[in-house]
Amino acid sequence: VREADTIQADVLELPQPIRLPESPQTEHGILAPNYHVIRRLLSRDGIPYLVGTSYIDRRIVDEVGAASFQKMPIYRGIECSRHSRPTQGDQTLTLTTADAEIAYLLEIPLGAPIVTVLRWVTDQTGTLIYQSEGQFRSDFVQAYRRLR
């Protein structure tokens, strides 16, 4: 069994109106004309570990199909596009604490430590095709780096 096969993704309802991605800094590309927004709760072995909100260039979603992004990892869906190729990605990790909504969804105490991960992916034209914000339970995050 592959690790991804043990992950369950539940799509969460989004309050209206939903904010669009923040205007990125120059290093994160130029905004696409419109974005498809999806918010998901990921669980492994029945334990919720990630609340993620993703903004995907609407042109990619229209090409690949919105249902694809509910069935497979978002990166895999983006890679199915014939017109837009991911060429650069950036990620930041920040240690913070769970607010009431995140604590409820992740089944952790209010104020428990979480890891917030922000990701940006641009395509061959410099367009921001994917931006995400994920809040992970801290007990599901592990960082490893070999020291020289």
C-alpha beads as a LAMMPS data file, in Angstrom:
LAMMPS data file: protein, C-alpha beads

148 atoms
147 bonds

1 atom types
1 bond types

-500.0 500.0 xlo xhi
-500.0 500.0 ylo yhi
-500.0 500.0 zlo zhi

Masses

1 110.0

Atoms # bond

1 1 1 0.000 0.000 0.000
2 1 1 1.424 3.344 -1.038
3 1 1 1.442 6.102 1.558
4 1 1 -0.920 8.266 -0.537
5 1 1 -3.414 5.383 -0.642
6 1 1 -4.005 5.687 3.118
7 1 1 -4.961 9.368 2.915
8 1 1 -8.617 10.387 2.914
9 1 1 -9.573 13.821 1.571
10 1 1 -12.842 15.505 2.519
11 1 1 -13.825 18.698 0.713
12 1 1 -14.917 21.405 3.147
13 1 1 -17.512 24.046 2.372
14 1 1 -16.144 27.504 1.828
15 1 1 -17.810 30.592 3.294
16 1 1 -18.873 33.121 0.668
17 1 1 -17.303 35.298 -0.478
18 1 1 -13.897 33.568 -0.439
19 1 1 -10.793 35.689 -0.646
20 1 1 -8.542 35.388 -3.666
21 1 1 -4.817 34.750 -3.303
22 1 1 -3.009 37.719 -1.900
23 1 1 -1.234 39.730 -4.551
24 1 1 2.067 37.905 -4.634
25 1 1 5.431 39.495 -4.344
26 1 1 7.416 39.613 -7.582
27 1 1 9.175 36.339 -6.812
28 1 1 5.815 34.533 -6.632
29 1 1 4.657 35.452 -10.148
30 1 1 1.786 37.354 -11.693
31 1 1 -1.820 36.519 -10.903
32 1 1 -3.879 34.389 -13.289
33 1 1 -7.188 35.863 -14.504
34 1 1 -9.186 33.670 -12.096
35 1 1 -8.707 30.849 -9.586
36 1 1 -10.600 27.748 -8.539
37 1 1 -10.551 27.458 -4.743
38 1 1 -10.740 24.161 -2.887
39 1 1 -10.538 23.571 0.844
40 1 1 -9.875 20.066 2.108
41 1 1 -9.410 18.179 5.335
42 1 1 -6.903 15.345 4.966
43 1 1 -6.845 12.360 7.321
44 1 1 -4.637 9.313 7.635
45 1 1 -5.886 6.214 9.431
46 1 1 -8.884 8.216 10.665
47 1 1 -6.772 11.010 12.185
48 1 1 -7.230 14.489 10.652
49 1 1 -3.826 16.070 10.089
50 1 1 -4.179 18.897 7.522
51 1 1 -6.610 21.668 6.669
52 1 1 -5.593 23.067 3.292
53 1 1 -6.895 25.866 1.111
54 1 1 -5.629 25.802 -2.469
55 1 1 -5.976 28.296 -5.304
56 1 1 -5.483 26.740 -8.748
57 1 1 -5.413 28.658 -12.014
58 1 1 -8.986 28.293 -13.330
59 1 1 -7.676 27.575 -16.861
60 1 1 -5.943 24.423 -15.580
61 1 1 -9.071 23.312 -13.715
62 1 1 -11.202 23.872 -16.827
63 1 1 -8.741 21.812 -18.890
64 1 1 -8.200 18.925 -16.458
65 1 1 -11.640 18.936 -14.800
66 1 1 -12.612 20.027 -11.286
67 1 1 -13.427 16.432 -10.268
68 1 1 -9.783 15.458 -10.844
69 1 1 -8.678 17.778 -8.060
70 1 1 -11.018 16.084 -5.601
71 1 1 -9.738 12.587 -6.467
72 1 1 -5.980 13.075 -6.735
73 1 1 -3.275 15.193 -5.138
74 1 1 -3.434 18.751 -6.448
75 1 1 0.135 18.684 -7.813
76 1 1 -0.706 15.599 -9.860
77 1 1 -3.762 17.377 -11.292
78 1 1 -1.679 20.411 -12.228
79 1 1 0.884 18.183 -13.945
80 1 1 -1.923 16.818 -16.183
81 1 1 -2.215 20.206 -17.907
82 1 1 -0.894 20.324 -21.470
83 1 1 -0.796 24.139 -21.569
84 1 1 0.754 25.112 -18.248
85 1 1 3.907 23.517 -16.843
86 1 1 5.019 24.047 -13.231
87 1 1 8.536 25.481 -13.445
88 1 1 9.246 27.006 -10.028
89 1 1 7.944 26.480 -6.521
90 1 1 8.573 28.057 -3.167
91 1 1 7.497 27.023 0.302
92 1 1 7.641 28.540 3.772
93 1 1 6.958 26.813 7.082
94 1 1 5.858 28.732 10.162
95 1 1 5.224 27.399 13.645
96 1 1 2.051 28.850 15.130
97 1 1 -0.975 27.824 17.218
98 1 1 -4.431 26.488 16.347
99 1 1 -7.373 28.871 16.361
100 1 1 -10.860 27.585 17.244
101 1 1 -11.757 26.367 13.733
102 1 1 -8.445 24.603 13.069
103 1 1 -8.448 23.035 16.552
104 1 1 -11.976 21.694 15.936
105 1 1 -11.190 20.326 12.452
106 1 1 -7.872 18.743 13.472
107 1 1 -9.280 17.463 16.778
108 1 1 -6.565 19.138 18.841
109 1 1 -6.757 21.562 21.793
110 1 1 -7.269 25.264 21.158
111 1 1 -3.836 26.907 21.040
112 1 1 -2.045 23.623 20.266
113 1 1 1.079 23.989 18.125
114 1 1 0.556 23.669 14.371
115 1 1 2.760 24.105 11.329
116 1 1 1.497 26.465 8.633
117 1 1 2.880 25.746 5.168
118 1 1 2.546 28.298 2.354
119 1 1 3.342 27.177 -1.205
120 1 1 3.532 29.030 -4.513
121 1 1 4.046 27.460 -7.956
122 1 1 4.559 29.386 -11.190
123 1 1 4.474 28.161 -14.774
124 1 1 6.656 28.778 -17.825
125 1 1 5.093 32.241 -18.326
126 1 1 5.710 33.358 -14.737
127 1 1 2.015 33.043 -13.834
128 1 1 1.063 31.950 -10.335
129 1 1 -0.785 28.711 -11.136
130 1 1 -1.015 27.359 -7.596
131 1 1 -0.980 28.869 -4.134
132 1 1 -1.859 26.999 -0.982
133 1 1 -2.008 27.429 2.741
134 1 1 -2.022 24.339 4.903
135 1 1 -2.313 23.967 8.665
136 1 1 -0.768 20.690 9.855
137 1 1 -1.008 19.074 13.266
138 1 1 2.503 19.455 14.652
139 1 1 2.656 15.763 15.600
140 1 1 2.375 14.904 11.868
141 1 1 5.307 17.089 10.782
142 1 1 8.899 15.980 10.787
143 1 1 11.845 17.832 9.262
144 1 1 15.117 16.124 8.492
145 1 1 18.316 17.681 7.219
146 1 1 21.766 16.187 6.986
147 1 1 24.346 18.490 8.533
148 1 1 27.724 18.810 6.853

Bonds

1 1 1 2
2 1 2 3
3 1 3 4
4 1 4 5
5 1 5 6
6 1 6 7
7 1 7 8
8 1 8 9
9 1 9 10
10 1 10 11
11 1 11 12
12 1 12 13
13 1 13 14
14 1 14 15
15 1 15 16
16 1 16 17
17 1 17 18
18 1 18 19
19 1 19 20
20 1 20 21
21 1 21 22
22 1 22 23
23 1 23 24
24 1 24 25
25 1 25 26
26 1 26 27
27 1 27 28
28 1 28 29
29 1 29 30
30 1 30 31
31 1 31 32
32 1 32 33
33 1 33 34
34 1 34 35
35 1 35 36
36 1 36 37
37 1 37 38
38 1 38 39
39 1 39 40
40 1 40 41
41 1 41 42
42 1 42 43
43 1 43 44
44 1 44 45
45 1 45 46
46 1 46 47
47 1 47 48
48 1 48 49
49 1 49 50
50 1 50 51
51 1 51 52
52 1 52 53
53 1 53 54
54 1 54 55
55 1 55 56
56 1 56 57
57 1 57 58
58 1 58 59
59 1 59 60
60 1 60 61
61 1 61 62
62 1 62 63
63 1 63 64
64 1 64 65
65 1 65 66
66 1 66 67
67 1 67 68
68 1 68 69
69 1 69 70
70 1 70 71
71 1 71 72
72 1 72 73
73 1 73 74
74 1 74 75
75 1 75 76
76 1 76 77
77 1 77 78
78 1 78 79
79 1 79 80
80 1 80 81
81 1 81 82
82 1 82 83
83 1 83 84
84 1 84 85
85 1 85 86
86 1 86 87
87 1 87 88
88 1 88 89
89 1 89 90
90 1 90 91
91 1 91 92
92 1 92 93
93 1 93 94
94 1 94 95
95 1 95 96
96 1 96 97
97 1 97 98
98 1 98 99
99 1 99 100
100 1 100 101
101 1 101 102
102 1 102 103
103 1 103 104
104 1 104 105
105 1 105 106
106 1 106 107
107 1 107 108
108 1 108 109
109 1 109 110
110 1 110 111
111 1 111 112
112 1 112 113
113 1 113 114
114 1 114 115
115 1 115 116
116 1 116 117
117 1 117 118
118 1 118 119
119 1 119 120
120 1 120 121
121 1 121 122
122 1 122 123
123 1 123 124
124 1 124 125
125 1 125 126
126 1 126 127
127 1 127 128
128 1 128 129
129 1 129 130
130 1 130 131
131 1 131 132
132 1 132 133
133 1 133 134
134 1 134 135
135 1 135 136
136 1 136 137
137 1 137 138
138 1 138 139
139 1 139 140
140 1 140 141
141 1 141 142
142 1 142 143
143 1 143 144
144 1 144 145
145 1 145 146
146 1 146 147
147 1 147 148
